[in-house]
Amino acid sequence: EQGIGFSGSYVTQASVAEPGVVRLRYGETLSNPIRITPHPRGPYWGDLHSHDKFHNCGAGESPFSYAREVSCLDYVGVSPDYRGLGPEVWREHVRRTQAANEPGRFTTILSYEVGFRTGHHNVYLRRGEGRMFDVSDESFRSLDRLLPTLDPGEAIVVPHHTGIHWCSQERYYPERDPWIRLIEIYSSHGSSEAFWPEHALSYEYNRTRGLENKHATSLDKPVYARDAWQQGRRYGVVASSDDHMGQAGKPIKGLTAVYGPENTRAGIWQGLQARACYGATGERILLDFRIRANDAGSAEMGEELFVDGGETLCIEVEVHGTDEIGFVEVARLRFDEGTWESAFLDRQMVRDPFAEAGTVDPMDFQVRFEEPFVSDAVYYLR
């Protein structure tokens, strides 16, 4: 045992003898679940949407060191608003983003935010360089004029807080699909999953200013993530803090887990492009989700599976939490019906029926169930 008798950070090493999911304990503190495997692919934890002093209403001098040393993130995207960026500030933002990048340990994603009457979006650039669109050119003050200036292989555009009353998203258009592959489903503003104003994660219960100061409401319009899927968009999901104080990764403000081959710009980008990612409100849970079919093979998180009628789908879910898991749902949208329903819902958390009583940890959950393939569908694990 080693005691800690100073303020600041302390790094030590630990070894684990066998592969599997483990948690480390120090005194009364239990770590998030960690997967030990000879072929690691994450997930890597990060905050893609935070702001610092270069944001038009932000602060914070050291956003990258805070993300790396305080929040212990694997990667971060600091996204100043275009309204606060001129050529000199943009060059400094690029320089700071490049300087903080440490392949294999800490990845920085060059990004910025644009806001239009039809919604706010973050632009992420694959390389640590690239121009920001010209804010002085009035002809670029719309998303449809911005997108053609970006190479869809070099940029990902992500809409956020899509249902908030003061800046809601418009309808999701298929011609934007080459650039928009992800949607921010949660941030400190609240949840963009669906119109659900009474939910504890809605915009009405804002985590930025405290529950006593409600500054936002949810619009009853088809502008949320579930609406995008109903409109045929094949978006993956991310969650981010949208922090304005240079403090990415703070608890309960939103994090994104990305599966990829390595913690580098290329590795994180590969996971985001493949939609091999998921959002969390702040707890670093492990999540695996796949669907198998005998003739069609299998699809991992974010992938598509092309199945013939009459085949049986085998749906597999694995969750490892940081505390007792209270709820797991696989929601299904069948396009021919146009409505959502639960393909699997477990509020009682009935675990592995083959396990002996008392042998299953309430922080770990696995289930496999089957159902026939009926029509084109989206499956969403929440």
C-alpha positions, 0 to 999 in steps of 0.5 A, spaced: 500 500 500 502 507 498 499 513 501 498 519 498 500 525 502 500 531 497 495 535 493 496 534 485 496 528 481 499 521 482 500 516 477 502 509 479 502 502 475 498 496 476 498 489 473 492 484 472 494 477 471 488 475 467 484 478 461 477 480 463 473 486 466 476 489 472 475 495 477 481 497 481 480 499 488 484 504 493 481 505 499 473 506 499 474 509 491 472 504 486 475 505 479 470 505 472 470 498 469 476 496 465 477 491 459 483 487 460 485 484 453 491 482 448 487 486 443 485 493 446 481 497 442 478 502 447 473 505 448 477 511 449 474 516 453 473 524 451 469 530 451 468 532 444 465 539 445 468 544 450 470 551 450 476 556 452 477 563 452 477 563 445 470 562 445 465 568 444 462 567 451 468 562 454 474 562 459 479 558 461 487 558 459 489 551 459 483 547 457 488 541 454 492 540 460 485 540 464 482 535 460 489 530 460 491 531 468 484 533 471 479 529 467 484 524 465 481 524 458 484 520 453 482 525 447 479 532 447 476 537 442 476 544 444 471 548 439 471 555 440 465 559 436 466 562 429 464 569 432 470 569 436 475 567 431 479 571 426 485 569 423 490 570 428 486 567 434 485 561 429 492 560 428 493 560 435 488 555 436 491 550 431 498 551 434 495 550 441 491 544 439 497 541 435 502 542 441 498 538 446 497 532 442 501 526 444 499 520 440 498 514 444 497 518 450 492 524 449 489 526 442 487 533 441 481 534 435 482 540 431 475 543 431 470 549 432 463 551 432 458 554 428 451 557 429 446 558 425 438 560 425 437 552 424 441 550 429 448 549 432 454 545 429 461 543 431 466 541 425 471 536 427 477 536 422 481 529 421 488 533 421 491 538 426 490 543 420 485 546 416 482 552 414 475 555 418 470 558 414 470 565 412 466 568 418 466 575 414 463 572 408 456 573 409 454 568 403 457 562 408 452 564 414 448 557 413 449 550 414 448 548 406 453 553 404 458 551 409 458 544 408 460 544 400 467 547 403 468 541 407 471 535 404 467 529 407 473 525 408 476 530 412 471 533 416 465 531 421 459 536 422 455 534 429 449 538 431 448 539 438 442 541 443 437 540 437 431 541 441 433 547 445 428 552 444 433 558 443 436 554 437 433 548 435 435 544 429 431 544 423 429 537 419 435 532 417 436 532 410 439 526 406 444 530 402 447 532 408 449 525 410 456 525 407 458 530 413 453 529 418 454 522 421 453 523 428 449 527 433 450 530 440 445 526 444 447 529 451 450 535 454 450 539 460 444 543 456 440 536 457 438 530 453 437 531 445 434 524 445 427 525 444 421 530 446 421 528 454 420 535 458 419 531 464 425 527 464 430 529 469 435 529 463 431 534 459 433 541 457 428 544 463 433 541 468 439 544 466 446 542 469 450 548 467 446 553 472 443 548 477 436 546 478 433 552 481 435 556 474 431 553 468 433 557 462 431 552 457 425 549 455 424 543 450 421 544 443 415 539 441 418 538 434 421 533 430 428 535 431 431 530 436 435 524 435 430 519 435 426 523 430 433 523 425 432 516 425 425 516 423 427 520 418 432 515 415 438 518 418 443 513 420 447 517 425 451 515 431 451 518 437 456 522 442 455 526 448 459 532 450 460 537 456 459 543 452 463 546 458 465 554 457 470 554 462 476 550 459 474 544 464 472 538 459 470 532 462 467 534 468 462 529 472 455 529 469 456 533 463 457 528 458 463 524 455 463 520 449 467 513 448 470 511 442 472 504 439 478 504 435 485 501 434 489 506 438 489 513 441 491 517 436 488 522 431 487 516 426 484 511 431 479 516 434 477 519 427 476 511 425 472 510 430 467 516 429 467 515 422 464 508 423 459 510 428 463 505 433 462 510 439 456 511 444 455 517 449 454 517 457 452 522 462 459 522 465 460 515 468 465 511 464 461 505 463 463 499 458 458 498 453 458 492 447 452 491 442 451 487 436 446 483 432 447 477 429 444 473 423 445 466 421 446 468 413 448 475 414 453 475 419 454 480 424 454 488 426 457 491 431 455 498 434 454 503 429 454 498 423 449 496 418 446 489 417 443 487 411 438 481 412 433 477 408 426 476 410 425 470 415 431 470 418 432 470 426 436 476 429 440 474 435 441 481 439 447 481 444 448 486 450 453 487 455 454 493 460 459 494 466 457 500 470 460 504 475 455 502 480 448 498 480 445 498 474 438 500 474 435 500 467 437 497 460 433 498 454 433 496 447 429 500 443 427 498 436 424 503 430 421 499 424 420 504 418 414 500 416 410 502 422 414 508 424 413 508 431 418 506 437 417 500 442 422 496 446 425 490 443 428 488 450 426 492 457 429 490 463 427 494 469 428 489 474 435 487 472 434 479 471 441 477 470 444 471 467 439 465 468 444 460 468 448 463 474 448 461 481 444 465 486 448 471 488 454 470 483 452 476 479 455 483 480 449 488 480 454 492 476 455 487 470 449 485 466 449 481 459 443 479 455 442 475 449 435 475 446 432 473 439 427 476 434 425 475 427 427 480 422 420 483 420 422 489 416 428 495 416 429 497 423 434 501 427 436 498 434 438 503 440 441 501 446 440 506 452 
